[in-house]
Amino acid sequence: MNCPVCTNANACEQTCGSGRKTCWCFDIQVPKLVIDALADSEITFACLCRECLTSVVAHHAAGARPVEAIDLLIAERQLVEV
């Protein structure tokens, strides 16, 4: 599956049907407010690649409100309809 923001492969073990019980995304701490904002947006949280997920979390940590963090991520990359 590809990331809906940058279109790179997201390498998510949960969405690719590998059957593994772990994934790289389990190691990234995403604030609940960011998860909720992603759920309300046109971006599916579970499908972001490591780079895009890390970027949105970093924007939020730098002081951006969750929705602003998502907007900044999209501004950095071209949003692709999934």
N, C-alpha and C positions, 0 to 999 in steps of 0.2 A: 504494500500500500504506500502511496506517496503523500507527502505533507501537503495540505491544502493551501499553504501559504507560499512555499518556495518550490514545490513540486519534486523535491528530492525524496528518495526513499526514506521512510521514517524508521525502518528497521525495528519496528515494535513487535516484540515476541507475542504480544497479546492479540494483535489484530491480523497477524500473518498466518495464524493457524498452526504454529509450530508445536503447540501442546506444552510448551514450557510454562512454568509457574512464576518465572521471574522475568524482568525486562529492565533495560537501562533506565526507563522512565520511573521505576520505583525508587531510584536513587536521587531523584531531583525533588527537592521539597518545594511544592507549589502551594502558596497560600490559598485557603478556601475561597477567599474573595475573588482571586484570579480564576480558580476553577469555575465558580459560579458565573463570572463574567464571560468566560469562554463558552460555557453551556448556553448562555443567552445570545451569543454572537453567531455568525454564520460559520465559525470555525469549530470543528470537532476536536476537543482537547486530546482525545486518545490518539488522534492521527498526526499530531505535530511531530516534526523531526526533533532531534536533540538540540540542534542549533536554534530553531525557532522557539522551542519551549524554554530553553535557557535564556534567550533574548527577552521574552515577555516577562519572565521572572525577574531578570535584572532590571528592566525598566520599572517594574513595580517596586523593587528594593531601592531604587534610586529616587523614589518619591512619587512616581506616576500612579494615579488612581488606576484600578484594574482595567477599566474601559479605555483609559488613555494609553496604558501599557500595550493593549491589543492594537489600538490605532497606530501607535509608534511602530510596532512590529510589521503591520501591514504596509505602512509608509516605507519601511526599509526594503520590503520585498513586494513583488507584484502579487496581489491576491488572485488565486486561481479558483474558479468555481469547481466544486467537487460534484 
